[in-house]
């Protein structure tokens, strides 16, 4: 324990500095967790969008093939 005012102020300053470092580290850790969570959600959304696009393309391909088959059956009738 410091006996002088200067010593007490130095100890208090050191304590504040240490606490600030701990808080900064904690904030940094949480920010990293948030970034990882956001990236995970982004990848999931991208995957869902890709799956929906593939499903739509497959449905369009099936519809086109069915239309061609129908057109062949009726010989181009209207």
C-alpha positions as CSV (number, residue, x, y, z in Angstrom):
1,X,0.0,0.0,0.0
2,X,1.4,3.4,-0.9
3,X,2.0,5.9,1.8
4,X,2.0,9.0,-0.3
5,X,-0.7,10.7,-2.4
6,X,1.5,10.2,-5.5
7,X,1.8,6.5,-4.7
8,X,-1.9,6.1,-4.1
9,X,-2.7,7.9,-7.4
10,X,-0.3,5.6,-9.2
11,X,-1.9,2.5,-7.7
12,X,-5.4,3.8,-8.6
13,X,-4.2,4.6,-12.1
14,X,-2.7,1.1,-12.5
15,X,-6.0,-0.4,-11.2
16,X,-8.0,1.6,-13.7
17,X,-5.6,0.7,-16.5
18,X,-5.8,-3.0,-15.7
19,X,-9.6,-3.0,-15.5
20,X,-9.8,-1.1,-18.8
21,X,-7.6,-3.8,-20.4
22,X,-9.8,-6.5,-19.1
23,X,-12.9,-4.8,-20.4
24,X,-11.3,-4.2,-23.7
25,X,-10.4,-7.9,-24.0
26,X,-13.9,-9.0,-23.1
27,X,-15.4,-6.6,-25.7
28,X,-13.0,-8.0,-28.3
29,X,-13.9,-11.6,-27.4
30,X,-17.6,-10.8,-27.7
31,X,-17.1,-8.9,-30.9
32,X,-15.4,-12.0,-32.4
33,X,-18.3,-14.2,-31.2
34,X,-20.8,-11.9,-32.9
35,X,-18.7,-11.9,-36.1
36,X,-18.6,-15.7,-36.1
37,X,-22.4,-15.9,-35.4
38,X,-23.1,-13.4,-38.2
39,X,-20.9,-15.3,-40.7
40,X,-22.7,-18.6,-39.7
41,X,-26.1,-17.0,-40.3
42,X,-24.9,-15.6,-43.6
43,X,-23.7,-18.9,-44.9
44,X,-26.9,-20.6,-43.9
45,X,-28.9,-17.9,-45.8
46,X,-26.7,-18.3,-48.8
47,X,-27.2,-22.1,-48.7
48,X,-31.0,-21.6,-48.5
49,X,-30.9,-19.2,-51.4
50,X,-28.8,-21.6,-53.5
51,X,-31.2,-24.5,-52.7
52,X,-34.2,-22.3,-53.6
53,X,-32.6,-21.3,-56.9
54,X,-31.8,-25.0,-57.7
55,X,-35.3,-26.0,-56.9
56,X,-36.8,-23.3,-59.1
57,X,-34.4,-24.2,-62.0
58,X,-35.4,-27.9,-61.6
59,X,-39.0,-27.0,-61.7
60,X,-38.5,-24.9,-64.8
61,X,-36.6,-27.7,-66.5
62,X,-39.4,-30.2,-65.7
63,X,-42.0,-27.8,-67.0
64,X,-40.1,-27.2,-70.2
65,X,-39.6,-30.9,-70.8
66,X,-43.3,-31.6,-70.2
67,X,-44.2,-28.8,-72.6
68,X,-41.9,-30.3,-75.3
69,X,-43.4,-33.7,-74.7
70,X,-46.9,-32.4,-75.0
71,X,-46.0,-30.5,-78.1
72,X,-44.7,-33.7,-79.7
73,X,-47.8,-35.6,-78.8
74,X,-50.2,-33.2,-80.4
75,X,-47.9,-32.5,-83.3
76,X,-47.7,-28.7,-82.8
77,X,-51.5,-28.3,-82.6
78,X,-52.9,-25.1,-81.1
